Amino acid sequence: MALFDEFKKFIARGNVLDLAVGVMLGAAFGKIVTSLTENVIMPVIGAIFGTIDFSRFYILLGSIPPELQSKATDYDALKTAGVPMIGYGMFITQVINFLIIGFVLFLLVRSVNKLVESAKKQEAEEAAAAPAAATVDPQLEALKEILEELRKGRGEA
């Protein structure tokens, strides 16, 4: 039972939950970037370079079965049939996905750092301005005046 209680404490800690949320958001973000790459960026690259579909690029490592000779350029059919091949086009697509995700995360971190830097600068300005604008407690001022009058009355001034 103690092991279960310890596990409950571990799961209930904030950083574990934050990590879980981060992983889930990261997976969702990855799907968005994959969709952006496959449905927006790759068609544009294909239009520029002439209907290129990187996912269909492969190097054949074995022979094509006779029944698939008519589908010798169909990557999916060859892959389903178990023909040995290197699908380097998918690798190119994944590298592009990685670069897009990296660039978007760079922009995100850069923006957050600028916001944090701006907030720190504003706090520093407020802290520097605070002592100048600070007012003296009226009771303290009255006590100082009384002390000054007492000194004058004794001749210590």
N, C-alpha and C positions, 0 to 999 in steps of 0.2 A: 504494500500500500504506500510506503514511503517513496518508492520509485515513481509511482503514479503522481503523487503530490509534487514531487520535484519536477516531473515533466510538465505538470500543469503550470507551475511557476515559470518554467522556462518559456512555454508558449505564450503566457500572459504578458511577458515583458514586452515593452513597446518596440524595441529594436527588431524583434523577431517578426512582429506584425507589420512593421514598416517595411522590412525586407520582403515579406510575402506580397504586400501591395505593390512594391517596386517591381518584383518579378512579373506579376500579373500585368501591370501597366507596360512593362517592357515587351512582353509577348504581344500585347495588343498593338503597341507601337510598331513592332516588327512586321505585323500583318499589314499595317497601313503602308509602311515603306515598301514591302514586297508588292503590294497592289500598285503603288505609285511607280515602281520600277517596271513591272510587267505591263501595266495598262497605259502608262503615260510616257515614261522616258524611253523605254525600249522601242515602241512604235515610232517615236520621233527619230531615234538613232537609225532605225530601219528605213525610214523615209529618206533620211540624209544619205545613207550609204547603200540604199537599194534593197528594200524589203529583206532586211537581215533579221532572222530569228535566232538569236544566240543559243537558245535552248535546244535547237536541232543540230548543233555542231557536235560531231563525234568522230572518233578514230576507231575504225573497225579492227578488232584484234583476232577475229576468227572468221570462218567462212559463213556465208549466209545460207540458211537451209533452202533447198530448191523451192519449197512452197512459198517462200517469202521473197523470191527473186523479183517479183513485180513490185514489192514494197521496199526495195533496197535503200530508199532515201527516207523511209518512215521510221524515225527514231523510236517512237513509242511502240510500234509493232515489233521492231527488232528487240527492243528492251524486254517487252512482254514475252517474246519467244526465248529469251535467255541467251541471245547472241552476245558474246563477249565484246565490249567496246568501252572506250573512254569518252564520257560525255563532257568534254571541256567547255562546251557552250553554257551548260548550267553553272560551271565554275565561274565563267566570266560574269554571268548574271548575278551570282552571289557576291562576287567582288564589287560589282557596281552597287548592290544593295548595301554592302558594308561601308563603302565610301559615302553613300548618301546618309546612312545612319550616323556615321562618324561626323560628317559635316553638320548635320542637324543638331547633334549633341554638342558639338563645338559651339555653334551659335547660341544654343540654350545656356550652356555654362558661361559663355562670355556675357550674355545678357544678365544672368543672375549675378555674376561677379560685379558688373557695372552697377546693378541695383544695390548690392551690399556695400560697395565702395561709396556710392552716393549717400546711402543712409549713414554710414560711418562719418563721412565728411560733414553731413548735416548735424549729427550728434556732436561732433567736435566744435562746430561753429556755435551751436546752442550752449555748450558747456563753457566756451570762451566768453560768450556774451552774458551768461548767467551771473557771474560775480559782479560785473559792472552794473547790472540792473538790479542787483539784490538791494533790498531796503533794510535799513537798520531797525531793529526792534524798538518801538517807542519806549518801552520800560527800561531797556538797556540805556537808551539815550538819556532818559530822566535820571537814572542812577549815576551816569557819568557827569551830568550837570551838578548833581548834589555833591558828588565827590570833589568836583572843581570848586564849588562854593565852600566846602569844608576846608580845603587846602588854603583858599584865600583868607578865610577867617583865622587860620592859625599862622598865616604868614609863610607858608611853604611854597607858594606858587613861584 
